[in-house]
Amino acid sequence: MKNIAISFIILLLIFSCKENKENENPKFDLIITNAKIVDVQNNEIQNKKFIAIKNDTIRLVGDMKDFDDHKANEKLDANNKYVMPGLWDMHVHFRGGDSLRKENKDLLGLFLAFGITTVRDAGGDISTSVLNWKKQVGENSLAGPDIFSSGPKLDGENPAWEGSLPVSTSEEINHALDSLENMKVDYVKIYDGSLREETYYEILKQAEKRGLKTTSHVPLSANLQKAIDLGLDGVEHMYYIAKAGSPIADSLSKTDLGYGMMPYIFDTFDKDLAKQVYQKLASENVSVTPTLHIGKVLSNVADEDHSQDSLRNYIGKGIQETYKGRIESAKRAKASGSTMRERMKELAASMIVPMFENGVNILAGSDSGAFNSFVYSGESLHAELEALVEAGLTPAQALQTSIINGPKFFELEKFFGSLEKGKVADIIVLDENPLEYIKNTRSIDRVIKNHKIYTPGTLLKPLKD
């Protein structure tokens, strides 16, 4: 026993010396050299840097003049290209039922090819598969972005979307939230298809008691300010912010107009009143996902020819088939003389800078997925960033809505948002400077995710007819 004890002590000393030696001169999994780091928060480029990574975490960042030939399993010479954190798309959908599971799964590589390393799934009807993909990505057995998912959406007695959980009583809400918690979803998504005002408020109350994050379409019969007071964490799309900026919002809530009230909102929208709404959103840390790009696409979908879109080559035929519904709806709206989408598009764009200046946590989200015509997964997040710049944000500010504000929604700022020691090594390498021109986010040379280095070409696989 004495000899075993002595041997054990000797082994401890050997391992201790080895560990100390490795700490002095550690071996990394990957070292990126000659990088121009894009500092989105401070709107600046850090030149001539190296980044050392181990176990998907940045362990060391330094100046190339101090680089000491650190050991690594792999080295990547960035060759003075621009290196920044991966993008977050904070509003996507995986849906369409069993027949479209594979086509939805194929979208994961498309997201990654466009430098999107994290997505927030905002509800659908294949949640079991989505949560399984989330696990596989986390285990590095599936190439794709990290997935945060709401699971099925909550809606009223007659849900607008397949797979949603219908609730109309307090007991049903309780059971639905139990179900979502058992699925281990990341947040709760509330939809306004047939949801009554009081049911909506009850969902917020119960979710708040459980400590669950909530985002929603706000029923037009409900009051946004009250929803915020009850614990709402996020608003999807701009209709509901616009409504709160109208002095006749309370009167409109009592009508049965639904989205038919929007022309009255457009005509009475008050910038000063809206500023008070923005300040409340900011003070209560409520995030807003504007989804400007899809508004632009759908406002023009009845007239534009998308048959030659190059991205269609990477979208499954089944998902493309779902696009027809929006097209037919747009044609009917045009025939009726409706200009709601066009007016909403213009008003939403005018609200972006005031929201940003008042401290609202704006989230970049594409709303891509089946049924959302020609809003292509991956590419549409870049289009959303471009729309935010067109609305008045600087490229750095637009990038913050993705790279910084996305993690902030999930209280993960400690691990994401910049390329610093201790941050997750989700990284994209760009040929051009995105702080100078927002479209340079498309100049992707490499994507680094889960120990692997990808080129867009290895991920972009045209689908066979």
CORJORA-V923904 format. One record per backbone hydrogen bond with DSSP energy under -1.0 kcal/mol. CO is the residue of the C=O (numbers start at 1). NH is the residue of the N-H. E is the energy in kcal/mol with one decimal. If there is no record, write none. Layout:
# CORJORA-V923904
co->CO nh->NH e->E
co->CO nh->NH e->E
This chain:
# CORJORA-V923904
co->1 nh->5 e->-2.4
co->2 nh->6 e->-2.4
co->3 nh->7 e->-2.7
co->4 nh->8 e->-2.5
co->5 nh->9 e->-2.2
co->6 nh->10 e->-2.3
co->7 nh->11 e->-2.5
co->8 nh->12 e->-2.3
co->9 nh->13 e->-2.3
co->10 nh->14 e->-2.4
co->11 nh->15 e->-2.9
co->12 nh->16 e->-2.5
co->13 nh->17 e->-2.5
co->14 nh->18 e->-2.4
co->15 nh->19 e->-2.8
co->16 nh->20 e->-2.5
co->17 nh->21 e->-2.3
co->18 nh->22 e->-2.5
co->19 nh->23 e->-2.3
co->20 nh->24 e->-1.8
co->21 nh->25 e->-2.1
co->28 nh->73 e->-2.2
co->30 nh->53 e->-3.3
co->31 nh->76 e->-2.8
co->32 nh->51 e->-2.5
co->33 nh->78 e->-2.8
co->34 nh->80 e->-2.6
co->35 nh->49 e->-2.4
co->36 nh->83 e->-2.9
co->37 nh->46 e->-2.8
co->38 nh->40 e->-1.1
co->39 nh->44 e->-1.8
co->44 nh->39 e->-2.8
co->46 nh->37 e->-2.4
co->48 nh->64 e->-2.6
co->49 nh->35 e->-2.9
co->50 nh->62 e->-2.1
co->51 nh->32 e->-3.0
co->52 nh->59 e->-2.9
co->52 nh->60 e->-1.5
co->53 nh->29 e->-2.1
co->53 nh->30 e->-2.0
co->54 nh->57 e->-1.4
co->56 nh->425 e->-2.6
co->57 nh->54 e->-2.6
co->58 nh->422 e->-3.5
co->60 nh->52 e->-3.3
co->62 nh->50 e->-2.5
co->63 nh->66 e->-1.8
co->64 nh->67 e->-1.4
co->71 nh->28 e->-2.8
co->74 nh->31 e->-1.8
co->76 nh->33 e->-2.4
co->78 nh->81 e->-1.0
co->81 nh->36 e->-2.5
co->82 nh->430 e->-4.0
co->83 nh->38 e->-2.9
co->84 nh->428 e->-2.8
co->87 nh->117 e->-1.6
co->87 nh->118 e->-1.4
co->89 nh->120 e->-2.4
co->91 nh->367 e->-3.7
co->92 nh->122 e->-3.3
co->97 nh->100 e->-1.7
co->98 nh->101 e->-1.5
co->100 nh->104 e->-2.3
co->101 nh->105 e->-2.5
co->102 nh->106 e->-2.3
co->104 nh->107 e->-1.1
co->105 nh->108 e->-1.6
co->107 nh->111 e->-2.4
co->108 nh->112 e->-1.9
co->109 nh->113 e->-2.3
co->110 nh->114 e->-1.2
co->111 nh->116 e->-2.2
co->112 nh->115 e->-2.0
co->115 nh->87 e->-2.6
co->117 nh->146 e->-2.8
co->118 nh->89 e->-2.4
co->119 nh->148 e->-2.4
co->120 nh->92 e->-2.0
co->121 nh->150 e->-1.4
co->126 nh->130 e->-2.1
co->127 nh->131 e->-2.8
co->128 nh->132 e->-1.5
co->129 nh->133 e->-2.7
co->130 nh->134 e->-2.4
co->131 nh->135 e->-1.6
co->132 nh->136 e->-2.3
co->133 nh->137 e->-2.9
co->134 nh->138 e->-2.2
co->135 nh->139 e->-1.8
co->136 nh->141 e->-2.7
co->137 nh->140 e->-1.3
co->146 nh->119 e->-2.9
co->148 nh->121 e->-3.2
co->149 nh->186 e->-3.2
co->153 nh->165 e->-3.5
co->154 nh->191 e->-3.1
co->155 nh->167 e->-2.5
co->161 nh->164 e->-1.5
co->165 nh->155 e->-2.2
co->169 nh->173 e->-2.2
co->170 nh->174 e->-2.2
co->171 nh->175 e->-2.3
co->172 nh->176 e->-2.6
co->173 nh->177 e->-2.6
co->174 nh->178 e->-2.0
co->175 nh->179 e->-2.4
co->176 nh->180 e->-2.3
co->177 nh->181 e->-2.5
co->178 nh->182 e->-2.4
co->179 nh->183 e->-1.6
co->180 nh->185 e->-1.7
co->188 nh->215 e->-2.5
co->189 nh->154 e->-2.4
co->190 nh->217 e->-2.3
co->196 nh->200 e->-2.4
co->197 nh->201 e->-2.2
co->198 nh->202 e->-2.0
co->199 nh->203 e->-2.2
co->200 nh->204 e->-1.9
co->201 nh->205 e->-2.3
co->202 nh->206 e->-2.6
co->203 nh->207 e->-2.8
co->204 nh->208 e->-2.3
co->205 nh->209 e->-1.9
co->206 nh->210 e->-1.4
co->207 nh->212 e->-2.7
co->213 nh->188 e->-2.8
co->214 nh->233 e->-1.6
co->214 nh->234 e->-1.1
co->215 nh->190 e->-2.6
co->216 nh->236 e->-2.5
co->219 nh->222 e->-2.4
co->223 nh->227 e->-2.2
co->224 nh->228 e->-2.4
co->225 nh->229 e->-2.0
co->226 nh->230 e->-1.6
co->227 nh->232 e->-2.1
co->228 nh->231 e->-1.5
co->233 nh->287 e->-2.7
co->234 nh->216 e->-1.7
co->235 nh->289 e->-2.6
co->238 nh->242 e->-2.6
co->239 nh->243 e->-2.3
co->240 nh->244 e->-1.7
co->243 nh->246 e->-2.0
co->245 nh->270 e->-2.9
co->246 nh->249 e->-1.6
co->248 nh->252 e->-2.4
co->249 nh->253 e->-2.1
co->252 nh->255 e->-1.4
co->257 nh->260 e->-2.1
co->258 nh->261 e->-1.8
co->259 nh->262 e->-1.5
co->261 nh->265 e->-1.7
co->262 nh->266 e->-2.8
co->263 nh->267 e->-2.0
co->264 nh->268 e->-1.3
co->265 nh->269 e->-1.2
co->270 nh->274 e->-2.6
co->271 nh->275 e->-1.9
co->272 nh->276 e->-1.3
co->273 nh->277 e->-1.5
co->274 nh->278 e->-2.6
co->275 nh->279 e->-2.3
co->276 nh->280 e->-1.8
co->277 nh->281 e->-2.6
co->278 nh->282 e->-2.5
co->279 nh->283 e->-2.6
co->280 nh->284 e->-2.0
co->281 nh->286 e->-3.1
co->282 nh->285 e->-1.3
co->287 nh->235 e->-2.5
co->288 nh->363 e->-2.9
co->289 nh->237 e->-3.0
co->291 nh->295 e->-1.0
co->292 nh->296 e->-1.9
co->293 nh->297 e->-2.6
co->294 nh->298 e->-3.0
co->295 nh->299 e->-1.5
co->300 nh->303 e->-1.6
co->300 nh->304 e->-2.3
co->306 nh->309 e->-1.7
co->309 nh->312 e->-1.2
co->310 nh->313 e->-1.5
co->311 nh->314 e->-1.9
co->312 nh->315 e->-1.3
co->313 nh->463 e->-3.0
co->316 nh->320 e->-2.4
co->317 nh->321 e->-1.9
co->318 nh->322 e->-1.0
co->320 nh->323 e->-1.2
co->321 nh->324 e->-1.2
co->323 nh->327 e->-1.6
co->324 nh->328 e->-2.6
co->325 nh->329 e->-2.2
co->326 nh->330 e->-2.5
co->327 nh->331 e->-2.1
co->328 nh->332 e->-2.1
co->329 nh->333 e->-2.3
co->330 nh->334 e->-2.4
co->331 nh->335 e->-2.3
co->332 nh->336 e->-1.6
co->333 nh->338 e->-2.2
co->334 nh->337 e->-1.1
co->339 nh->343 e->-2.5
co->340 nh->344 e->-2.7
co->341 nh->345 e->-2.4
co->342 nh->346 e->-1.8
co->343 nh->347 e->-2.4
co->344 nh->348 e->-2.9
co->345 nh->349 e->-1.8
co->346 nh->350 e->-1.6
co->351 nh->355 e->-2.1
co->352 nh->356 e->-2.6
co->353 nh->357 e->-3.1
co->354 nh->358 e->-1.4
co->355 nh->360 e->-2.4
co->356 nh->359 e->-1.7
co->360 nh->362 e->-1.6
co->361 nh->288 e->-1.8
co->364 nh->90 e->-2.8
co->368 nh->93 e->-2.2
co->369 nh->372 e->-1.8
co->371 nh->373 e->-1.0
co->372 nh->375 e->-1.7
co->376 nh->380 e->-2.6
co->377 nh->379 e->-1.5
co->379 nh->383 e->-1.7
co->380 nh->384 e->-1.9
co->381 nh->385 e->-2.2
co->382 nh->386 e->-2.1
co->383 nh->387 e->-2.1
co->384 nh->388 e->-2.1
co->385 nh->389 e->-1.7
co->386 nh->390 e->-2.4
co->387 nh->391 e->-1.6
co->388 nh->393 e->-2.1
co->389 nh->392 e->-1.5
co->394 nh->398 e->-2.7
co->395 nh->399 e->-2.5
co->396 nh->400 e->-1.8
co->397 nh->401 e->-1.2
co->399 nh->402 e->-1.1
co->399 nh->403 e->-2.8
co->400 nh->404 e->-1.1
co->400 nh->405 e->-3.3
co->401 nh->364 e->-1.8
co->404 nh->408 e->-1.7
co->405 nh->409 e->-1.8
co->407 nh->412 e->-2.7
co->408 nh->411 e->-1.6
co->412 nh->415 e->-1.8
co->412 nh->416 e->-1.2
co->415 nh->424 e->-3.1
co->420 nh->423 e->-2.1
co->423 nh->58 e->-3.0
co->424 nh->426 e->-1.4
co->426 nh->86 e->-2.0
co->427 nh->448 e->-3.6
co->428 nh->84 e->-2.5
co->429 nh->445 e->-3.6
co->429 nh->446 e->-1.3
co->430 nh->82 e->-2.5
co->433 nh->437 e->-1.2
co->437 nh->440 e->-2.2
co->438 nh->441 e->-1.9
co->439 nh->442 e->-1.7
co->440 nh->443 e->-1.6
co->442 nh->444 e->-1.9
co->443 nh->431 e->-2.8
co->446 nh->429 e->-2.7
co->447 nh->454 e->-3.4
co->448 nh->427 e->-2.1
co->449 nh->452 e->-1.6
co->452 nh->449 e->-2.3
co->454 nh->447 e->-2.4
co->455 nh->458 e->-1.4
co->456 nh->459 e->-1.1
co->456 nh->460 e->-2.7
co->459 nh->461 e->-1.1
